[in-house]
Amino acid sequence: MDHLTLFRNGVPFEVSVQKRINSKAKHIGLRLHLSESKIILTLPSVRKEKEGLKFIESKKVWIQKHFLIQAPSPIISLEPETRVSILGESFILKSTAQRGVFKDGEILFVSGDLSHFPSRVKRYVKKVLQDYCEKKAKFYASQISKSFQKVTIRVLSSRFGSCSSHSNLSFALGLSFMPLEVIDYVIAHEVAHLQEMNHSENFWHLTEMLY
């Protein structure tokens, strides 16, 4: 195996797999280089290669989530008659003369001038994501006896979330359009930073425990 095929916004992309032999290593090791779309597989010996490749396959979901966290926010069309996924629910966007933004089954009705249609959808999505992130972050934080100052939803282009040194959590508006399991994982990731402001082994264990 020289590469691993993952998916981002439904589009496949390849991550290279580089194998390194380290006779001093006691166990098979896996390191992700997200910015380079690369996986480093450390093996105690050549004889462990098949076992190492099976280990990568067993960690495929975990690897997928880490690459999604570092992905730019997806570009989503928010025009009438477009189907979009909002917090894991699929909706068809439709214009309506009835005032407000509201759901009816799998349809999300949006009122107002068509020139303001996308911005009204964004405001609605921002509110929904804000409420969800606050509720989920409080739950995760309670598991490690931590608290945060506030949750902010922003337009972030290079990542889906962040945690400041003042315990403020920020999440990208584009996160709203990702699968719910990815949203939950990103929230768990940022809440874990309330205790571990790094990406150490302890941090990853804590993230997995919360999620």
N, C-alpha and C positions, 0 to 999 in steps of 0.2 A: 504494500500500500504506500503510494507516494503522495496521495492526496485524499482528503475527506470532503464529500459533497454535503453542503449545508444549504439552508434556504433563508432568504431575507425578503420579506414582503411577497412571498410566494415565488420568488425568482431564485433558481439554484446558483450557488457560487462555490468555488473550490478553495479549500484551505490546504496548504502544503504540509506534509508530515515529514519531519526530519528526524532520523534515528541516530542516537549517539550511544556509544558503548562506554560505560564507566565501571571498571572492575571493582571500584571502591563502593559503588552503590549497593545497598542491601535490598532495595525494592525497586520495582518499576516506577518511574516518575513521569509526570506529564506537566508541561508548562505551556501556557498559551501566550503567543505574541500577537495580540489583537490588531495592533496598527500595521503589522506586516502580513496578516492573514496566514499565520504560521503556527504549527504545533511542534514542540520539541518532545520527542519520546526518548527518555533515558532508560537504557537497559543494562542490567548487571553483566550480561554476556550475550553473544550472538544467539545462543540456544534459547534465549527468552523472547526472541522476536515474535514468534507466533502468539505467545501469551500476551505480549505487549500490544499487538494489533487487536486482539480480542478485548483488551482493556480499553482501548480507544473506542471501540464500538459500544461497549457497555456504558461509556461516559458521553455518548453522542448528544443526548438531550442536554446534559450539563454544559457541554462545549457550545451547543447551539445558543443557549441562553446568554452565555458570556459574550458571544459575538454580536448578538442582538442588542445587548446593553450599550455597546460601543458604536452601534450603527447610527447613521444620521436619521432624523425623523422622516418618516415616509411622506412622499408627496401625494396627497389625496385630493381628488376632485370633489368639491362640495356644491356642485350645481344641481338644479332640479332634475329628477329622474335618475340620479346616480345612486347606486347601491354602495353603502359604506358599513363598516363594522365599528360600532361604538361600544367600548368595554365588553367586547365579546359577543354583542348582539348585532345581528344584521338588519339594516333598515334601508328602505328606499326613500330618498328625499323628495318631497313634493311641496309645491307652493300652494298656499291656501289663502282665501280671503278672510277666514276666521282669525281673530287676533291671537298672537302668541306662538310659541313653539311647543308642540305636544306630540306624544306618541299615540298611535292607534294600531295595535297589532305590530306588523313589521314595517309600518309607514311612519316616518317622522315628518309631520306637517310644519311648515315654516311660513309665517305671514310676512307682509311688508313688500316693499319695492324689490324687484328682482336684482337690481344692482347691489342691494345690501344682503342678498340671500346667503352667500358664503360667510360673511362676517357674523350674521345672526346664528348660523349653525355653529360657528366657532365659539361664540359666547355661551351657547347652550352646552356644547361639549366641554368647555372649560369648567363650567359649574358642576357638571356631572363628575368629571375627573377629580375636581377639587374635593368634593364630598367623599368620593370613594377613597382617595389617597389618605385623607385625614382619618377616616374610620379604620382603614387597614393599617396605617402607620401606628395608630394608637394601640391597636391589638398587638402588633409585632413588638412595639416598644415595651408594652407591659410584660412581655415574656422574658425580658432581660432587665426589668426594673429601671428603665430609662424613660426620659421624656424629651420632647422637642419643643422649640419655640413656636414655629409656624410652618405651614405648608404653602408653597407658592407654585402656581402653574405658569410656565413661561414658554416662549418660543425658543427652543434650544436646537441648534443645527447639528451639533457634533456628538451629543450624548442624550440619554433619556432621563438622567437624574443626577443630583448632587446633594451633598451634605456639608454645610459650612462648619467652621470651628465654633460657631455660636449656636449650633444645633438647630439650624434652619434647613428644612428639606425643600428642594426644588425638583419639579418634574416637568418634562417636556410635554407640550400640548399634543404633539404627535404620538405620544404614548397611548393616547385614547383609542387609536385605531389599530393597536396591536392586540394579539390574542390575550385573553384574561390571565392566562398562566404566566405570560411574559410580564404583564403589568404587576402582578403579585410579586414576581421574582425581583423586579427592579425596586419595588418598595422595600422588600426585605433586605436587598443589597444596601440601600441608603440608610435604613434603620440600623443595620449592623455597624455602620460607620459611627453611630452615636457612642459605641463602645470601643471600636477599633478604627481609628482614623488612618488606616493603611490598607494594604492588600496582602497582608501576611497570611500564613497558613491558618492562624487562629481566626482571622477575619472570614476566610472562605468557609471554614467549619461552622462559624456562627451564622453566616448567611444561609447555608444549607439547613441548619437546624431550625431557623426561623421559618424558612419556606416550606 
